[in-house]
Amino acid sequence: MPVKLYETLFLLDPTKVSSDAEGVKTQLHHIIERHGGHIEVSRPWDYNHKLAYPIGKSKKGSFHIVYYKLESTKQAELERDFALQEGLVLRQLTSRVEPKWQDEIMKVAREEGGSAFALRGMQDEATVQTDPAAIGGEGMPGEEGGPPARDGGPRRRREMADKPD
């Protein structure tokens, strides 16, 4: 069977991580290796992150990311074992890394600032402001220089608001 590269992002119980971070990491590695996996990169992603909603009784969680190689037929069994780690793993998300991206992803994952690089890239994308004129657009509907709005634009809306019923 083909051996593929997988990435699993774990949301872990922060109380267990803060009391024994190395033990938690060893436990995750042991589960993967028990199924015949080979750990490529393993690193903490974020500690004590406030969650949008409580999971179980936890309002915070610690993220840990692991890249590993494993036979594709054993992945379902591994996922089941992760789900059975109720006191430790709150959630997990596994994705298969496409072969054409493996070298680049592993290069970033092995760098010390790899997680910061990925987060910074996402923040940069979110703060980019688009200027309609710069990308060849005409502006927003109803604005000067833009296409007419469906309801007649700002002037039409004002006229309609001034009319008595």
MOBEL-V52889 format. One record per residue. N is the residue number from 1. RES is the residue in one letter. SS is DSSP state (hx for helix, st for strand, lp for the rest). OMEGA is omega in whole degrees, 0 to 359 (999 if undefined). NEAR is the number of other ideal C-beta (glycine too) atoms within 8 Angstrom. Layout:
<<N | RES | SS | OMEGA | NEAR> <N | RES | SS | OMEGA | NEAR>>
This chain:
<<1 | M | lp | 182 | 5> <2 | P | lp | 176 | 5> <3 | V | st | 183 | 7> <4 | K | st | 178 | 10> <5 | L | st | 179 | 12> <6 | Y | st | 175 | 13> <7 | E | st | 176 | 12> <8 | T | st | 175 | 12> <9 | L | st | 182 | 11> <10 | F | st | 167 | 13> <11 | L | st | 188 | 11> <12 | L | st | 176 | 14> <13 | D | lp | 186 | 12> <14 | P | hx | 179 | 12> <15 | T | hx | 178 | 6> <16 | K | hx | 180 | 11> <17 | V | hx | 182 | 14> <18 | S | hx | 181 | 9> <19 | S | hx | 183 | 5> <20 | D | lp | 184 | 7> <21 | A | hx | 182 | 8> <22 | E | hx | 178 | 6> <23 | G | hx | 177 | 7> <24 | V | hx | 179 | 13> <25 | K | hx | 178 | 10> <26 | T | hx | 180 | 8> <27 | Q | hx | 177 | 10> <28 | L | hx | 180 | 12> <29 | H | hx | 181 | 11> <30 | H | hx | 179 | 8> <31 | I | hx | 181 | 12> <32 | I | hx | 181 | 13> <33 | E | hx | 178 | 10> <34 | R | hx | 179 | 7> <35 | H | lp | 177 | 11> <36 | G | lp | 180 | 7> <37 | G | lp | 178 | 11> <38 | H | st | 182 | 7> <39 | I | st | 176 | 11> <40 | E | st | 180 | 9> <41 | V | st | 177 | 10> <42 | S | st | 182 | 10> <43 | R | st | 173 | 9> <44 | P | st | 181 | 9> <45 | W | st | 182 | 8> <46 | D | st | 179 | 8> <47 | Y | st | 174 | 8> <48 | N | st | 179 | 9> <49 | H | st | 179 | 9> <50 | K | st | 182 | 5> <51 | L | st | 179 | 10> <52 | A | st | 177 | 2> <53 | Y | st | 181 | 4> <54 | P | st | 174 | 7> <55 | I | st | 188 | 9> <56 | G | lp | 177 | 5> <57 | K | lp | 184 | 3> <58 | S | st | 174 | 11> <59 | K | st | 177 | 5> <60 | K | st | 179 | 9> <61 | G | st | 176 | 14> <62 | S | st | 181 | 15> <63 | F | st | 177 | 12> <64 | H | st | 182 | 15> <65 | I | st | 181 | 14> <66 | V | st | 172 | 13> <67 | Y | st | 182 | 14> <68 | Y | st | 176 | 12> <69 | K | st | 184 | 9> <70 | L | st | 174 | 15> <71 | E | st | 185 | 10> <72 | S | hx | 181 | 10> <73 | T | hx | 182 | 6> <74 | K | hx | 184 | 11> <75 | Q | hx | 181 | 11> <76 | A | hx | 178 | 7> <77 | E | hx | 179 | 8> <78 | L | hx | 178 | 13> <79 | E | hx | 179 | 10> <80 | R | hx | 179 | 8> <81 | D | hx | 176 | 11> <82 | F | hx | 181 | 12> <83 | A | hx | 180 | 8> <84 | L | lp | 179 | 6> <85 | Q | lp | 188 | 10> <86 | E | lp | 182 | 5> <87 | G | lp | 185 | 5> <88 | L | lp | 184 | 9> <89 | V | st | 176 | 12> <90 | L | st | 177 | 9> <91 | R | st | 173 | 8> <92 | Q | st | 178 | 11> <93 | L | st | 181 | 6> <94 | T | st | 175 | 10> <95 | S | st | 177 | 7> <96 | R | st | 180 | 9> <97 | V | lp | 179 | 12> <98 | E | lp | 182 | 6> <99 | P | hx | 182 | 6> <100 | K | hx | 181 | 4> <101 | W | hx | 187 | 8> <102 | Q | hx | 183 | 10> <103 | D | hx | 181 | 6> <104 | E | hx | 181 | 7> <105 | I | hx | 180 | 11> <106 | M | hx | 177 | 12> <107 | K | hx | 179 | 8> <108 | V | hx | 182 | 10> <109 | A | hx | 182 | 12> <110 | R | hx | 179 | 7> <111 | E | lp | 179 | 8> <112 | E | lp | 181 | 3> <113 | G | lp | 184 | 6> <114 | G | hx | 181 | 11> <115 | S | hx | 178 | 10> <116 | A | hx | 178 | 7> <117 | F | hx | 181 | 10> <118 | A | hx | 180 | 9> <119 | L | hx | 179 | 8> <120 | R | hx | 179 | 8> <121 | G | hx | 179 | 8> <122 | M | hx | 180 | 8> <123 | Q | hx | 179 | 8> <124 | D | hx | 179 | 8> <125 | E | hx | 182 | 7> <126 | A | hx | 183 | 6> <127 | T | hx | 179 | 6> <128 | V | lp | 178 | 6> <129 | Q | lp | 181 | 4> <130 | T | lp | 175 | 6> <131 | D | lp | 184 | 6> <132 | P | lp | 180 | 10> <133 | A | lp | 182 | 7> <134 | A | lp | 181 | 6> <135 | I | lp | 175 | 7> <136 | G | lp | 180 | 4> <137 | G | lp | 182 | 6> <138 | E | lp | 185 | 6> <139 | G | lp | 182 | 10> <140 | M | lp | 177 | 6> <141 | P | lp | 179 | 9> <142 | G | lp | 178 | 8> <143 | E | lp | 178 | 7> <144 | E | lp | 181 | 4> <145 | G | lp | 180 | 5> <146 | G | lp | 178 | 11> <147 | P | lp | 180 | 6> <148 | P | lp | 178 | 8> <149 | A | lp | 182 | 10> <150 | R | lp | 183 | 5> <151 | D | lp | 177 | 6> <152 | G | lp | 177 | 8> <153 | G | hx | 185 | 10> <154 | P | hx | 182 | 7> <155 | R | hx | 181 | 7> <156 | R | hx | 179 | 10> <157 | R | hx | 179 | 10> <158 | R | hx | 180 | 8> <159 | E | hx | 181 | 8> <160 | M | hx | 180 | 7> <161 | A | hx | 182 | 6> <162 | D | hx | 183 | 5> <163 | K | lp | 175 | 6> <164 | P | lp | 181 | 2> <165 | D | lp | 999 | 2>>
